[in-house]
Amino acid sequence: MEMLGIDNVVFTVGDISEAVEFYLKLGLRLQFRSEQAGAAVMVISEEHPNLLLLKGEDKKGGLEHPRLWVEVKDARTATSELKEKGFQFAREPFLIPTGWLAEVVDPWGNIIGFNDYHLQPQFGRMGGTQNRKDPVS
């Protein structure tokens, strides 16, 4: 599987509004926010990765583990390769606004996702721009 680069670092937070305020104060810029989707994208720099904030429920011992998402050409092909190699999936691969996402779990519970931009190629690295803007869904 050819990895094109880090797409997003994903933090699960208890409150999107509070998290956005925190990261704005820290110096990041808000690119996208959807209370309905329970998500916000914070720009770290003009290059990727961005910080994607997702609202999560507080579970026993805290929120979910952080995620690292890596952009690939085709997440469905990556899914087949990962299954052949025996990786444990966090959940079944699913569609996100930009394309497919497959997430595997390392032995310590960290989650590494492999996503593509086949639904919105203009935003992906294959669409011809390195400094892309994330889509608004």
N, C-alpha and C positions, 0 to 999 in steps of 0.2 A: 504494500500500500504506500503510495506516495503522499507524504504529508506536506501541505503547502504553507503551513505556519500556524502559530497560535491564533485562534479566533477570539475567544473570550475567556476570562477568568470569571467564574460564577460563584457568588456568595449568596447563601440563603440568609435572609434577614427576617426579623419578627415584624417589622413595620416599614413599608416602602417610604413613606413620607419622612420618617425619622432618619432612615438610612440615607436618603437623598440629601437632607439637610447636613448630615454628618460629612458626607463626601464632598459636598459643595464647599463646606467650611474648610475641608482639607485641601481644596484647590482644584478638584476635578470639575469638569463641565458636564452639565446634563445634556444628553443628546436626545433621549427618548424616555417617555414615561407613560405608563398605562395602569391606572388603578384597577381597571377591569381585569387586565391580564395579570396583575400583581407583579409587574416588572418595571425596571428602569435600566437604562444604559448610561453609564458614566464614562466620559472620555478621559483617558489618562494622558494621551498625546495624539498628535495627528496620525500616528501609525497605530496599528493594532499591536497588542490586544487592548480591548476595552474592559471595563469592569461591569458585568451584568449582575444586577441585584434582583433576586427573586424572592417574593414573599413566601415564607414557609411556616409551618406550624411547629411550635416548640414541642419536641418529642422528649422522651425519657433521656436525660443526660444532655439535652441541648438540641440545636438545629442540625440539619443535615451537614455532611462533610462538604468542604469546598470542592469545586469542580474546575477542571481544566479542559477546555474544548479546543480541539485542533481541527482546522479546515482540511478536508480531503476532497479529491475530485468527485468521488461517488461513495457516499456512506453505505449504500446497500452492498457494494462490492467489498468495502471494508468490513461490513458485518459478516459476510461469508468467510473472509480470511480470519477474522477474530474467532468465529465459531470453530473453524477448522483447527485453530491453535489451542482451543480449549479454554478460552477466557470466560470468566463469569460476568454476565451482563447485569447492570444495575436494574434494568427493566427492558422490556421488548423495545426494539428500535421504533421510533415514532416520528411523525411529521411535526416540524416547527415552521414558523412563517417563511423561512428561507429554503427549507428542504428537509432532508432526513437527518436524524440524529441517533447515533448508537452510543451507549455509555457502558464502559466496563469498570469493574471495581478491582482495585489492587488489594493485596493481602491485609492492608491496614484500614480499608474502608474508603480510601480516597477514590474519587470518580474521574475517569478520563473519558471525554466524549469526542466522537469523530463525526463532524457535520459537513454537509455539502450545501451548495447554493443553487441547486438545480431549479428551484421554483423562482428564484430572483437572481439570476446569474450576474446581473449588472452590479450587485453588491459584493460578489465574491472575487477572489484573486484571479480566477479564470476569466472574469469579465473584463479584464484589462486595466484595472486600477489597483494600485497598491494601497493608496490612502482612501479607502472607500468609506462611505457613510452607511451605517446600519439602517435597514428598512424600518419604517414605521408601520406597525400592523394594527 
